[in-house]
Amino acid sequence: MVKEQFSSKQKAAMLLIALGPEKSASIFKYLKEEEIEQLTLEIASIKAVSPKVKEEVLQEFYEMCLAQEYIAEGGIGYARQLLEKALGSDKAVEVINKLTVSLQVRPFEFARKTEASQLVNFIQNEHPQTIALILSYLKPSQSAEIIRALPPEMQADTARRIALMDRASPDVINQIEREFEKRLSTLVSEDYTSIGGVDSIVDIINQVDRTTEKNIMENLEIEDPELAEIIKKRMFVFEDITTLDPKSIQRVLREVDNHQLAIALKGAGDSVKEVIMSNVSKRLAAMIEEDLEYMGPKRVKEVEDAQQKIVNVIRKLEDAGEIVISRGAGDEVVV
């Protein structure tokens, strides 16, 4: 095939050319500086790409994406079966072989397909650094459930270790995998693997319950104030609704059930209540006040769940670009 005449970098450059400047610019956001520099040089050196080569490069990219999706769903064996049905046996083997050479399948693949409640028993007695390593590879929702189940004194320590984690040796990862005697992903890169970091722990903390979140942040503020401040700037909690502009608050409230809003306000401070009431109609404000008056005591968890639902609405709208979240001296924070 024509595309076999080119290196991986050349094909990547051709792919970006084929995708066009707007999509290519979006891809550059996820690349390292040296990768951008190398691709830019490759793109500059390419005079023209024939329609045939462009079609083959796009097809190869599609096949690799398809294989990665299947692997994420059910592992290498599952991916091979589906690719054989979609592309034929020979093509499936070719794509899988390329994938094992050029792409990395994340370790602890088995764990991402296991219930978090089972994983708690699996790792809770391990050293906090080992727990942090494993949680860095899991889905944020899984890690949130596990970190919530840890003893309070371990929660902040584990969170801190995830945030400060940068790279881990493949040998260490493989050793941990072997010790647990599980069927794991074996395609760990020969180079050191980037894991953890502030983004990872923010994703996790954003999905734990408020009690766990407060415990983690209060302990981090004592043990590592600088790190706690960095994490807080990346997060959005219910009380931060006071930082939204009126238009954004009104947009959020249109998505929130009035009774859930009343429950959320049951445990909120006066400043939050004032902001909410000033952004609803007088009639609705009166209804909420009446609801609060006759509501009676509520469990803390019920109040926290109601507040979390509103935070989830805020995050969803922010992700969709419908509202803007700002912190500090006007800095925009992407949640």
Beta strands, then each sheet from edge to edge (+ up, - down):
strand 1: 167-168
strand 2: 193-194
strand 3: 326-327
strand 4: 331-332
sheet 1: 1+ 2-
sheet 2: 3+ 4-
end
